[in-house]
């Protein structure tokens, strides 16, 4: 009946926690210019989130923003309206 308490969880890994940095960079770059960089920074954010025991939400949002940027870029280029938008015709 008098069982000892379980040991406490191990402390987070030593080092710098850049989870938020990678996530925000991935979202911003993924939406504005480079979808591939958004995916890369999203992966780095998820990796650090697992390492430090944080939520990987920013990483997943960065990956989604990067994929969305790539898909929209492919659609716009396939339509041929990349250099001459509709309102210039």
C-alpha positions as CSV (number, residue, x, y, z in Angstrom):
1,X,0.0,0.0,0.0
2,X,2.9,2.4,0.6
3,X,4.4,2.2,-2.9
4,X,6.9,5.0,-3.7
5,X,6.1,7.7,-6.2
6,X,7.3,7.2,-9.7
7,X,10.5,9.0,-10.6
8,X,10.1,12.5,-12.1
9,X,10.3,12.9,-15.9
10,X,13.8,13.6,-17.3
11,X,14.7,17.2,-17.8
12,X,14.6,18.5,-21.4
13,X,17.7,18.2,-23.5
14,X,20.3,20.8,-23.0
15,X,20.8,23.4,-25.7
16,X,19.0,26.2,-27.3
17,X,15.3,25.9,-28.0
18,X,14.6,27.3,-31.4
19,X,11.2,25.8,-31.9
20,X,9.4,29.1,-32.2
21,X,12.1,30.6,-34.3
22,X,12.0,27.8,-36.9
23,X,8.2,27.8,-36.9
24,X,7.8,31.5,-37.4
25,X,10.5,31.6,-40.1
26,X,8.8,28.7,-41.9
27,X,5.4,30.3,-41.9
28,X,6.6,33.7,-43.0
29,X,8.9,32.4,-45.7
30,X,6.5,29.7,-46.8
31,X,3.7,32.3,-47.3
32,X,5.7,35.1,-48.8
33,X,8.4,33.7,-51.1
34,X,9.8,30.2,-50.8
35,X,7.6,27.2,-50.2
36,X,10.6,24.8,-49.9
37,X,12.2,26.9,-47.2
38,X,8.8,26.9,-45.4
39,X,8.9,23.1,-45.4
40,X,12.5,22.9,-44.3
41,X,12.0,25.3,-41.4
42,X,8.7,23.5,-40.5
43,X,10.6,20.2,-40.2
44,X,13.3,21.9,-38.0
45,X,10.5,23.3,-35.8
46,X,8.9,19.9,-35.4
47,X,12.3,18.3,-34.7
48,X,13.1,20.8,-31.9
49,X,9.5,20.5,-30.5
50,X,10.0,16.8,-30.0
51,X,13.4,17.3,-28.5
52,X,12.2,19.9,-26.0
53,X,8.8,18.6,-25.3
54,X,6.8,21.4,-26.9
55,X,3.9,21.6,-29.3
56,X,4.8,21.0,-32.9
57,X,1.9,23.2,-34.2
58,X,4.1,26.0,-35.6
59,X,6.1,23.4,-37.6
60,X,2.9,21.8,-39.1
61,X,1.6,25.3,-40.0
62,X,4.9,26.1,-41.7
63,X,4.8,22.9,-43.7
64,X,1.2,23.6,-44.7
65,X,2.1,27.2,-45.7
66,X,5.1,25.9,-47.8
67,X,3.0,23.3,-49.6
68,X,0.2,25.8,-50.2
69,X,2.7,28.2,-51.7
70,X,4.1,25.5,-54.0
71,X,0.6,24.4,-55.1
72,X,-0.6,28.0,-55.8
73,X,2.7,28.8,-57.7
74,X,2.2,25.7,-59.9
75,X,-1.4,26.6,-60.7
76,X,-0.5,30.2,-61.5
77,X,2.4,29.2,-63.8
78,X,0.3,26.5,-65.5
79,X,-2.3,29.0,-66.4
80,X,0.3,31.2,-67.9
81,X,-0.8,34.3,-66.1
82,X,2.3,34.7,-63.9
83,X,3.7,37.7,-65.7
84,X,0.5,39.2,-67.0
85,X,-2.2,39.2,-64.3
86,X,-5.9,39.3,-65.4
87,X,-6.4,43.0,-64.8
88,X,-3.6,43.9,-67.2
89,X,-5.4,42.4,-70.2
